[in-house]
Amino acid sequence: MNPTIQLICKGHHAEYELKNIINLFMPYIENEYLIETIYDDETVSVYLFLEGVLARERQKKLVLIRDESKHKRQVREALKQLVYDTLCELTKKEMPWGILTGIRPTKIVHDYLAENKKEAEIGEILKSEYRVHDSKIKLLIEVAKREIDVLQRNQKDEVSIYIGIPFCPTRCVYCSFTSYAIDKKKTLVEDYLEALFKEIDYIAEAKKHVPVRSLYVGGGTPTSLNEDQLQRLLTHIKSRFDLRHIEEYTVEAGRPDTITKEKLRIMKALGVSRISINPQSMNQKTLDVIGRKHSVEDISTVFHLARECGHTNINMDIILGLPGESKEDVENTLQELEKLSPDSITVHTMAVKRASRLKEESERYLLTEAQNIELMLSLCETYLLKMGLNPYYLYRQKNMLGNFENVGYAKTGMECLYNIEIMEEKQTILALGAGAITKIVYQNGERIDRVPNVKNVEEYIMRIDEMIERKKQGFIKYQ
């Protein structure tokens, strides 16, 4: 017998949201259940059946709201609360983020702050209506307040730019991004750059009078390009965009085995103001398991080399819940990073994505339990605050271990502007390259149009004129 929960919905259209709530509890379900959810006569009802016998029930009478869209939301939220409470009682488990399953929980806090609600009032709403734990409420409010300092400086018609380089030395077991092992796609790199330059040229001309606040070159691993290719890319960017007044220019250097002194010099000379060197772990056994082809010593060596080359804003990423890692392993990583003293650290919780090799081969890897993830997150907070780093942005993903979150910590003044803009969706992001999705923002985020590029590198190269035409049509609607 496989543990399952069958869902029946009557009188409402909240099936998707309720399935997301149910999925949070599936690791703790031991029998076959049926949940029937009903909206009728201003009442929401939830019935839990075990082998056809009613095991639990909950009901809630709603106060009628005449605005149809608000009323649908009221029904949806009430059903989520009842299903969540029912499954909490059944499993004796609570979720740190309660019924919040979206990527951007800080948006809720921003909305309440815009209504001039006090922090204590917001906290009470998050706790009573959304079932969020106290520690996450504190984190949410703190992050939202730091984000406001950045978002309030957005200028009218200002944009940020993302440029994607979908190549890596190897593909890590947890990766689901648009990325390809560069050795296998080496013959396509030049064709890809030619297509990317064409898209850059179009955007630069179409938006030549639009101020650029931040520019982010990500991937993949941009520094998997060789020195000549990286120089040509960054030179092309500099020749096409007016970067004189840009606030932030990031390149994800990422993998230490792709970084050379010359690449660091090229980035510094061509205006890059922020780089990422991402160890994920400072434990050699873990690096070997996840598919990294470099040593812990390589990470430290490259970091010090970057400092010598004048890079004064360096981010480092770590991942909690990597295969086989313990709390002690995470503490070792934090101790090693403390010695390096980066300007920001992003703490990711492992998410097992459908497109990752980890999902395909999950039985081969030991994944950390939710209780251990919670201890690891607490340990990170203690260390990073001690290092003078404060939380400034967060986001969540589906299938995250323990239903937790990813948090960026930074020294004051070193917060990544692009990370905040892409999370809070208050500014248009022009995205170039394979798999990149442009987001055209209207009325400070009240409406967002998405203009996607195809993910496949070969398709992107062959269909670059179509990608440009998509943007032209998107900009026409924007005007």
ABEGO torsion letter per residue (X at the ends): XBBBBBBBBBGBAAAAAAAAAAAAAAAABABBBBBBBBBBGGBBBBBBBBGGBBABBBBBBBBBBABAAAAAAAAAAAAAAAAAAAAAAAAGBBBAAEABABABAAAAAAAAAAAGBBAAAAAAAAAAAAGBBAAAAAAAAAAAAAAAAAAAABBBGBBBBBBBBABBABBBAABABBBBBAAAAAAAAAAAAAAAAAAAAAAAAAAAABBBABBBBBOEBAAABBAAAAAAAAAAAAAABBAAABABBBBBAEBAAABBAAAAAAAAAAGBABBBBBAGBABAAAAAAAGBABBAAAAAAAAAAAAAAGBABBBBBBBBGBBGBBAAAAAAAAAAAAAAGBABBBBBBBBBBAABAAAAAAAABBBBBAAAAAAAAAAAAAAAAAAGBBBABBBBBBGBBGGBBBBBBBBBGABBAAAAAAAAGABBBBBBEBGBBBBBBBGGGABBBBBBBBABAAAAAAAAAAAAAAAAAAAAAAX
